[in-house]
């Protein structure tokens, strides 16, 4: 009898019809089987429940059923001890298939080797490339037979593994791979929480609880049964374990105290340790002290083999079970009970015995030594610092932060401990866990009075806080701290203000600019590094800073060559100033040289995607969105994900996929508070307006764009609202709201005055042309097209060309209308802006141009992602190369191509280049 859940026999499936049921779990069992079926569209399922509800038993049973049916089963089980080791869960999962991983492309194989500690360890692996490698490996494994991935106790996985596996989970659609994830109810599981459907194991009902008790040897009756049912509250593990004393005459279950059920059960297990022979007690403690990676080394340390008589008393007490050649605890609560019931001296001896055997495993050895350290120990602290360095080089930021945090606790000198805590906070920032970073900052304050260390710790919290949605509170904390450090630590104060400026951009409140200027004024003029001050002014007041900053941007870009972080900053500032060509060059160079793979999305990560969108490199814009979304989702950085979703929504709207655009905009708005994150709210509304305009719903488009300006016509956001002016005017004309829109446009023009960029002046002139009386419109349209700057934003230029051509044709100046019409149509087709291309095509025919319909095999009938894949394939990229660019498996890429060819009217890949050139696809 498997006493965890009442299943009879460890080797048998507990499914309905087998004669060996998991009591009370028929519906859950059936749902798991449906999910594990290769034909199911559901590729990921999260199985949740309190401790003891039977998650592991159900997953074990599904694994046996799948293996019997020919599936390849890979599994990993989280453990608290291994959560400190970078990529330990991924290593556990992929250990059986490392040989197959050798067939991966060189770059992916190298990234996976680096992550798993088998590579050169020269630089942190790109977590997204590791994710693509794992996705491709699983996809290839699923070729001959389906793959079932079981992740049990996933919240106890190390952070790096969880990041990679959640990345993979979101890309399993269409793959022959199913992922079942076990987790306790209420725990946070970044990357899975919002994206995976959940199956929750609740308490057993009364009938099932009685049935489970009936299955126990010497089934309890009467008052004893009533007490067990009352104490267990439907928890299967509790029912089985509390019934065990009833097998002995005269014994009843222990009284139920005020403890939570899990603590109560742990005490039940601990009580069974009394009276065990000393060899058994020692073996149990050693098993509890070691992690799964130590198992092969445990025998020399004194752990008996599975057949040793020392295990029999523990097995009889229901503490362990045999698993082939080994043993394991029947439940994690048993392990916890064994470990904590032992004396501190006994625990220390167990860890020291393991550490002595792990000289070839320095990271595991360091943690065992740390567990055995009863007080400060400089040598053990140094060991952990070295462990943190290795974890950081492999991209294991959570593991590095944990090692540094423990090293700080063992550091003999308080100042050394404080410095290590600051380093831990710096590493923890890259996990996205703000509460942890704030805990480390509080520990620094408690450890030292050193102003510099306290300030540096605060700066780390600020760096992460900008990516949360609590912008008002974060801004106040950053600026107040900076003000307090203005004289004593001006450089640190400026660092804090750089983060505060990003918060100002997201929140968009006017009072925040005044506060930034106030704190800046209190800083000394001779700050060694002027960069932070330049950034603060550019981000918080881009148009007010434009006159003095724009001439300096080329020099700043030259000085930043080869420095990705600085180049990214230059790109952001150039984008904010509407210097799009320079922004794109900086982003291109930064991304080509970037080495700190797997780091957080930049505080202004959406800027790159917007710059690529504006320059007409829509494919690259979607790639930028995909990377920010992948990293941000895995780390639980909702605001970063919302920024990317808003850009993605705009791209989808411009390409005519209104339904997908509205869904992505809704995603963005659901992740933020629109009053706290005004930039995201404005971008999402602009995308919704573009989708409505593409559908011909001009009143809806106008309502969305009107909402990016306040009731009196002021911009809701000081930067994001202004580019909407021309689209607002276009929607207003068609919705009969011309007068109201004209007032908003003129108010915006007065507010910008001489600070407007050439781009904004062009958009304002286009808006004025649309809203003007017909006889006054032409100069406005031509002014919108006059500047050389318009060529750098092809979609906006094509819109203005189409407006001018429509005006000319209505004035019967047909010949003059044809050239702008031809250019607009070619641009819209090249970009894949289908709704605007259709409008330009209709206008061209009305102007007498002999323009053919889009080829029946054109890209118009494909989804934006399919068009993107077709474009890359047309350039000669292989499925693997396309997958690496778009974070997809080659199988998924191939599936898109297979479904696209009939729609395109082609049969061979060699035909793609000509087709794309004829259709004028995106050449970015």
N, C-alpha and C positions, 0 to 999 in steps of 0.2 A: 504493500500500500504506500503510495506517495502521499505522505501525511501533510504536505504543504497545502494541497488542495483536494485531497481525497481521491486522487486518481489511482487506479489499481495497476501498478506495474510501470516502471520507468521507461520501458522500451515500447510500450503500446501507445497508439494514438488515442486521445481521449474524445474523439469526435462522436457525434450522434451516430448510432448504428454500429459502433464497434463493440458495444457491450462493456466499455470501460470509460464511463463519462467523466468529464470535469463537472462536478456537481453544480447545477445552477448556471452554467455558462454556455448552454447550447446556442443561444443567439449570438453571443460574442465569438464563439468558435466558428460558427457559420460565416460571420462577417470577415474574420481573419482569413478563412479559406478562400472566400471570394476575392479578397484583396491580393492573396498570394497566387491566384490563378493567372497564368501568363496572358490570358485573353481579357483580363479586367483592365479597364481604362484607368483604374485607381492604382497609381504606382507607389504612393507613400501613405502610410497609415500610422498614426501615433496612438499607441496603446497606453492609457493612463490609469492609475489606480493607487490607492494607499498601499503601504507596505503590507504584504500578506494577502492581497486580493487575488493572486494567481497569475500575475503578468508573465513571470518567467516560465511557469509551467505551460501556459498557453503557447508562448513563443517556442519553447522546446518541442511541443507537440506539432506545431505547424512546420517546424524545421524537419522533423522526422517524416511527416507526410510529404513534404516537398521533395526530400531526398529520395524517398521511395518512388516518387513519380518521375525521377530523373533530373531534378533541378540541381544546380550547383549552389550549395549553401555556404555563405560566408557570415561569420558572426564575430561580434566583439561585445564584451561586457565591461561596463564601467566599474572602476574601483576607486575609492577615495585616495589610496596610496599612489596610484598611477596617474591621478589627475595632475600631479606635479611634474610629469615627464612629457615633454613636447612630442606630439605625434604618437604617443604610446598606444592609443586606441586604434589609430589607423594602421600601425605596425601589427597589432593583434589581428585586425580584420584581414589584412593583405598577406599575412605570413604564408598561408597555403598557396598563394598564387604569385609569389615573387618571381618565379621563373618565367611565367607568362608576361610579366611586366617588362622583361628584357626586350620584348618585341615592340614596345612603344617607340614613337619617334624620338630622336636623340634629345631634343630639348625637354620633352615631357619626362623621359626616363631620368634625365639628369636632375630635374626639379624634384621628382619623386624620391630619387636616391638621396638628395640633399635633405629632404624632409625627414626621411627615415634613418638618417645618420650613416648612410653608406656612400655618400658623395664626397665632394672636395671640401665642403664646409667653408667655402671661400666667401660666400655672400648669402644673405637670407633668401630662401626660395620664394618665388612669386606664388603666394597662396592660391591665386586664381589659376596659374599654370599647373600647380599640383592638383587642383580640383579638376581641371580638364583631363589631366593624366589619369586620375582615378575614374572619371566618367568614361573615358575611352577604354580603359582596361575592363571595366564592368561590361561595357557594351560589347567588346570583343569576346569576353567570356560567355556572354549570352547568345553568341552565334549558334553553337551546337545545341545548347539547351538553356532554358531560362535560369536566371540567377536570383536567389533570394538572399537579401542582406538583412541580418537581424542585429539590431543595436539595442542591447538591454542595459538598463540603468544609464541611459545616455547622458543625463545631467552630470554624471560623475566622469565623463570623458574629459580629457585635457582640452583646453580651449582651441588649440590649433587643429586637432582632429575634428572637433565639432564644427569649426568654420568650414573646413573642406567638405565634410559630409553633408552639411546643410546646403552648400553650394551645389553638390551633386544631386541632392534630393529634388531641387527645384528644376532639374533638367532631365528628368527620367521619362517624360512623356514620349511615347513611341518606342521606348527602349525595352528589351526583354529582361528587365530588372525590376524587382519589387523590393521596397525597403519598409520594414516594420520596425518601429522605434518604441521601446518601452521606457516609461518615465513615471515617477511618482506624481500624483495629482498636486497641483499647486506650485510645482517647481518651475523655474524659468529655463527655457530651452531655446536660446537665441538661434534664429534661422529657421526653426521649425514651428514656433508658437503660432505664427499668423498664416503659415502657408500649407500646413498639413492637416487633413481632416483627423479628428480624434475619436477614438472609441474608449469610453470610460468604463472601467470596472467598478461598479458600486457594491454595496453590501449585498450578501445573499438574502433572498426573501425567507420568510419563516419556514416555508415548506422545504426549501433547499437546505437551510441550516439544519433542520431536523434530519433530513436525508443524509447529510454529511456525517452527522453524529451517529446515525444508524450504521454507517459503514466502518466505524472505528471498532477495534477489538474491545470487547467488554463495553459495549455502548452504554454511556451513562444514562441513568433514569432518575425520575422523581426530582427531589429538591436539587440534587447535584446538576442534573441536566438544565433545570431552570436557571441556576446560577451561571452556568457556562454560557447559555444563550444570552443572558443579560449582560455579562461581561464582554462577550465577543462582538456584540452588535453587528452580526452578519459578516465578520471578517473570517475568511476560510482558515487562514493560518492560526488565528486565535482559537477558533473552534476545535481544531485538531490538537493544538498544543495544550489548551486548557483541559481537554478531555483526557490527556495522558495520565494524570495522577489518579483518575477514577479507575484505572486498570488495577490499581493496588487496593485491596480491601482496607477500609478505614481512612482512606485519603480523599480529600476533596480539593478542588482548585483553590489557589490562594485567593484571599480576599481582594476585591478590586479597590484600589486606593484612588487618589485624585490624579494619578499619572495619566498622560495620554496613552492610548492603546499600545503604540510602538514601544514606549518606555516600559510599560507594564509587561509586555511580552519579553523584552530584553531581560527583565528581572526574573521572569519565569525560566528563561534559558540559563541565566546565571545560577539559579538555584540548583540546577541539575549538575553543576560542576562539583558540588560538595560530594566528597567521598570517592571521586574518581582516582584511580591509581596515579602515582606521580609520573610514570612514563607517559601515560595518556594525557595528563594535564600539560606536561611540557610539550608534547607533540601538538596539542591543540593551540597552545600559545604561539609556537613557532609558525604554525599554519596561519594564525591570525595576524602575525607581525609581518609576514612576507607579502609581497605583491605577486601578481601572476608571472612576472618576468623572472622572479627568483626561483620558480618551482624546480627547474633543472638542477639548481645548486643547493637545494634544501636538504637532500639526502645526506651529503657529507656533514651538514650542520647538525644532524641528529634526528631529522624527520623520518619516521618509519615509512617503509613501503606500504602500498595499499593493502597487501595481504598480511601485514604484521598484526599480531594479537593486540598490540597497544591500542589499536583503533576500535576493538570490539566494544569496550565499555562506552565509548563516545557514540558509537552507532546505536547501541541499545538505548542510550539516553536520548536518541533523536536529535543529536547535534550535528552529525556528519552523514554523508552518503558516499558510496563508492562510484567512481566514474571510470570504468575500465582499469587502467593502470594507476589511477590516482584517487584522491579523495577530495571532497569539497564540503564546505559548510552547507547545511540544508537551506539556510537563508542568511542574507547579510546581517540580520539582527543577531544571529548566533555568533557570527564573527565578532561583532561589536561587544556582545556580552562577554565572550571569552577574553577579549583583549582588555576590557576595562575592569574585569573582575580580578585580574592578576595584579600583584604588587608592582610598584614602580621599579623595584630592583629586578623583578623577573622580566618585565617588559624590556628594560634596558639590556639585560643579558641576551635576550632574544635578538634584539636589533644589532647588538655588537657581534653576535655569532654570524648573522647574515652579512654584515658589513665586512667582516674578515674574509668572507668568501667572494666578495664582489670587487676585488681589486682591479679586475679587467672591465668593470662596469662603473666608471667613476660617478655617474649621476645617481644611479641607484645606491651606490655605496655612500655618497654624501648625504642622501636623505635618511638612510638608516643610522648613520652617525649622528645626524641632527636629532633624530627621534630618541637616541640614547643619551643625549647631552642633558644633564640635569641643571646646568647653569651655564653662564657665559663661557664661550670657548673660541678663542681667536682662530685656532687651526680649523675647526669645523666651519666657522663662519667663512673663512677664506675658501674652503672647499665648495661651499654653496655659491659663493660669488663666481667661481670658475664654472660651476654648473649653469648658472644664469647666463654667463657669456656664451656657452655652447648652445643653450636653448634659444638665445636671441639670434645667433647666427643661422639657426635652422628655422627661424620665423615663429618660434614658440614663445610669444610675448607673455601669455598667462603663466607659463611655466617659469619664465625668467623672473617675472614679478613675484611669484610665490617664493622662489629661491632667495631673492634679495630681501624679501620681507622676513623670512626666517633667519637669514644671515644677520639682519639688523637686530633681531631679538637675541642672537648669540654673541654679538659684538661686545667686547668688554668695555669699550669707551663710548659714552653717550653720543659724542659728536660723530664718531664713526658710524654708529647705528643710525643717526639722523641722516647722514649722507647716503647710506644704503637705502633708507626708506624713500628718499627723494628719487634715487635711481629706480626703486621698485615702482613708484608712482609714474615715472616716465615710461616704464615698460607696460604698466597696467593701462595707460592711456590707449595703447594700441589694441586692447581687448574690448573697448567700448563700454566697460563697466564703470559708470560714473560713481556709483555708491562705493565701490572698492577704492577708487582713486581718492575719494573724499575721506575714506577711512584712513588711508595712508597719510594724507595731508594732516589729519588730526593727530596721528601718531608722531609726525615730525614736530608739530607744535608742542606735544607733550614731552618730547625727548630733548628739545633744545630751545634756547633763547636766541640762537644765531639768526639775525634778521635776514641774511642772505639765503640761508637754507630754507627758512620759512617762506620767503618770497618765491624761491624757485619751486617749492612744492605747490604753492598756490597757482603758479603759472601752469603747472602740469594739469591741475584740475580745470583751469580756465580753457586750456587747449581742447579738452574733451567736452567741456560744458557747452561750447559754441555749437556742438552738433546735437544738443538736446532741444526740446521745445520750450524750456522754461526761460525764455529769453529775457524777460524783464528782471527776474531775480538774478540771473547770471550776469547781466550787464551791470547791475548795481554792485554786485560783489566784486567784479573785476575792476571797475573804476574806483571804488572805495579803497580797495587794496593798493591799486596803483598810486592813488593820491597819497596814501600813507607812506609809500616808498619813494616818492618823487625826488626827495633830496638825498636820502641815504643810499638808495639803490636805483638811480635813474634808468639804468639799462634794463633792469628787471621790470620797472614800472612801465617802460615802453613795450616790453614783451606782452605784459598784461593788456595794454591798450590795443595791441594788434589783434588780440582775440576779441576785445570789446568792440572794435570796429567791425569785425565780421558779424557779431551779434547785432550791431546797429544796422548792418545791411539786411540781415534777415528780418528784424523787427520793424525797421523803417520808421521809427518814431523821431519826430523833430527834436524833442527834448534831449534825446540821446546825443545828437550832434553838439548841442550846447554844452552838455556835460563833458564830452570828449575834449572840446576846445578849452574848457576850464581846466581840466587836469593837464593837458598839454602845456598850457601857459605856465603852470607851476614847475615845469621841468627846467633844469639848467640848459643853457644854449650849447654847451660844449660836450654833448653826448657823443661818445666815440663813433658809434655806428649810426649813420643817419637813416638807414633802411627802414627800421620800424616806424619812424616818424613819417616817412614818405608813404608807407603803406596805410597808416592810420588816416592820413588826409585823403588819399586816393579812394579808399574804400568807403569812408564815411561821408565824403562830399566830392564825388567824382567830377561833377560839372563845375563846382566852385574852385576845384584844384586844377582844372584842365589847362588853363593858360600857362601856368608855370611848370606843370609836369610833362605835358606832351612833348615839348622840345627835348626833355631829358630822357625820355623813354628809350630811344635808340642807344644812348650811351649806357644806360642801366642794363639793357639787353646784352651789349658787348661785354660788359664787366661780369655778367652772369654766365658766360659761356662755360659749359661743362659742369655747371652747378644746378642740378635739376630743381631743387627747392626754390632757388632764387629765380630761375627761368619761369617756373610756374607762377611765382608772384608777379613777375613782369607781365606774363600773359594775362593774369587776372586784371591787373591795373590797366593794361592796354585795352582789354575788352570793355572795362567800365568806361573808358574814355571814347569808346567807339572807334578805336584804332585797330580794326579787325585784322588786317594783314599782319601787323606786328604781333598781335595776340596769338594768331594761329602759328606763326613761325616759332614763337617762344614755346607754345605748347608742344609743337612737333618735336623740337629739339629736347625739351624736358623729358618727354615720354621716351624718346630714343635713347637717352642717357640714364634714365631712372634706374637706380640700383636698390633702393629701399623697398623692395617688393613686399606686398602684403600689408603696407601701412594703411592708416586711415585715409579715407577720401579727404582731399584737401578741404579746408574750411569753406572754400569757395569752389568746390569741385565741379559744380554745374556750369561754371563759367566756360570751361573748355568746350563742353557740349553746345552751349549757346553760340560760342564763336564759330565752331565748325558749321552749325546750322546756318548762321547768318552768311557765311562765305560760300554756302552751297555744297559743302562737303557733308552731305547728310549721312552717308554711310559711316564716316568717322565719328559723327555726332552720336549715332546709335551705339557705336562701340564704346564711346566714353560713358554713355548712360549705362550700358551693360556692366562695365567695370565698377562704377560707383554703386550700382544696385547690388551687384554680387557681394562686394566687400561690406557695404552698409547693412544689407539684410543679414549676413552671417554674424555681424557684430551687434545687431540690434540697434543700429544708428538710424532711427526713424527719420530724422530730419534730412540726413544725406540722401536717403532713399526717396524721400518726397521730392527733393530738388530734381533728382534724375527722372522721376516719374513725370514731373511737369514738362521737362524738355521732351521726353519721349512722347507725351501726349500731343505736343505741338507738331512733332514730326509726323505722327500718324494722321493728325488732322490735315496737314498740308498734302499728304499723299492720298487723302480721300478715304481713309478707314475711320469713319466717324464713330462707329460703335466702339472700336478698340481705343480710340482717342478719349472718348468720354469715360471709359473704364479706367484708363491710366490717370486721367485728371481726378477722378473720384478717389483713386488710390492715394494720390498726393494730398488731397484735402482731408482724407481720413486720418492721415499720419500726423497732422499738425493742428494747432489751434490757429485759425486764420487771423485772429487778432494779435497773436504772438509772433506769427511767421507771415508777415504781410507779403514778402517777396514771393513765397511759394503760392500764396493765395492768388496773387495777381497773375503769375505765370499760368496757373491752372485755369483761371478764368479766360485768359487770352487763348489758351488751347481750346477750351469749350466754345469760345466765339468762333474760332477758325473752323471747328467741326460743324457748327451750325451754319456758317456762311457757305461751306462746301455743300451742305444739304439744301441750300436755298432758304433756310429759316432765318431771315434777316432780322426780324424783331427779336428773336432769341439771341442772335449774335450781338445786337445792339445792347440788350439788357445786360449781357455778360460784360461787355466792354464798358458800359456806363458804370458798372460796379467797381472798376479799377480806378475810378475818380470819386471823390467825396461828393456830398450833396451840393456843396458850393463850387465844385469843379476842380478842386485841388487834387493832385495825384495822391492816391492811397499810399504809393511807395515812391520815394524820391528818384529811383532809377528805373524800376521795372515798369512803371505805368506809362512813361512818355512814348516808348516805341509803339504803343497801341493807338496813337492819335489818328494815323491814316486809316487804319481798319475801322476805328470808331466812326470816322466820317463816311466811309464806304457803306457801313451798315446803316448809318443814320439816313442817308439819302434814300435807301431802299425801304426803310421802315417809317419814313415820314417824320423824322426827328431832327431835321436839318438845323433848326434854330438853336436847339439846346446843345447840339454837338459843336456848332460854330462858337458858342460862348466858351465851351471847354477848351477848344483848340486855341482860341485867342488868349485865354487866361494862361495856358501852358506856355505859349510863345512869350508872353510878358514875363513870366517867372524865369524862363531860361535866358531870355535876352541875349547878351553877348557871350554867355557861357555855353550855348548850344553847340553841339558837335555838328560837322557837316551832315552827318547822317540824320540827326534830329531836325536840322533845318530842311533837309530834303523831304522828310516825312511830314513836317508841318506844311510845306508848300504843296505837297500832294493832297493833304487834307483840305487845305484852302481851295485848291482847284476843284475838288469834288463838291465842296459846299458852296462854291461861288455861283453867281449868275452865269449862264452859259457864255455870254460875251466876254466875261472876265476870267475864264478858266484857263485858257491856253498858256498865258505867261507863267501861271503857277505850275502847271504840269511840266513845262519846259525847264523851269527853275529846279524842279525836283530831279530832273535828269541831267542837269548841266554839269554838276561837279564830277570830277574823275573818281571820287570816292564811291559813287553808285555802282561802279563795275565790280566792287569787292563784295557786294551783297546782291547776287543775281536774282533771287526771288523778289526782293523789294523793288529792284530795278524793273523786272518784268511786270510787276503789278502796275508800276507807274507808266510803263510803255503801253500796257493794255488800256489804262484809263485814258491816256492821250489819244490812242488810236480810236477808241470808241467815241471820244469827243469829236475827232476829225471826221469820222464817217458820218456822224449825225449832222455835221455841218456840210455834208456832201463833198468833202475834200478827200475823196476815195484814194486817189493816187498817193497822197501824203500819208494816209493811214497804213498803207501796205507794209512799209519797211518796219515800223515799230511793231506791227502785228506779227510779222514773220519772226522777228527777234524774240518777242515775248513767247510765241508758241514754241520755238526751238528751246528756249530756256525751261519752260514748264515741262516739256516732254523730257528733256535731259535730266531734270531733277526728279521726275516721277510725280509731279504735282498734278495729279489726274483731274481734279475738279476745275482747276484753273486752265489746264490744257484744253479741256472740253469747251470752256467758255471762250478761250482764244480761238479755237477751231471754228466755232459757230460764228464768231465775229469776222474771222478771215473769209469765210464763205460769203458772208453778207457783203464783204468788201470786194468780192469778185476774185479772190485768190483761188487758184487751182490747188487746193490742199487735200491730200488723200486722207481718208480715215486712218486711224491707228490700225496697224497691221493686225489681222485677227489673231496672229500669234504674238501680239505685243505683250508688254509687261503689265498692262492695265488690269488684267484679271487676276493678278497675283497679290498675295498679301505683302505688306512692306518687308517682312522678314524674308519671304521668298524672293522678292525683287533684289534684296541685298545679297542673298546667296547667289542668285543668277549673275549679278554684276561681278562678284568676286570670281565665280567659276569662269566667266567670260574672259577675265584677265589671265587665266591659266592657273589659278590656285587649285590645289588638290582639295579633296574633302577634308583631309586632316588639317591643312593649312587654314581653310575656311573655319573649321571648328575651333581652332585656337584663337582666331580673330573674334569669333562671336560667342565663345564659351559654350559650344555645342559638341556633341560627339560626331564622328564621321558618319555613323549610321543615321543620325537625325538629319545631317546635311544631305546625305544621299536620298533619304526619304523625301525631303523637300524637292530635290531635283527630279526625282521619279514622278512626283505628282505634278510638277510644273511643266515638264516637257509636253504632255498632251495639250495643255492649255496654250502653250506657245506654238504648237504646230510643228515641232521639230522632233527628231528621233536620236540625235547625236550631240554630244558635248561640243564637238568641233563647230557646230552651227551657232553656238551662243554668241561668239564675238560679233559676227555680222548682224545678228538679230538685235543685240544691245546697241550697236552703233546706229542701226536704222531707227530704233526707238528713242535714241538719245538718252540712254540711261545715265544715272549718276556716275561720274568718272572720278569721284574723289578717291 
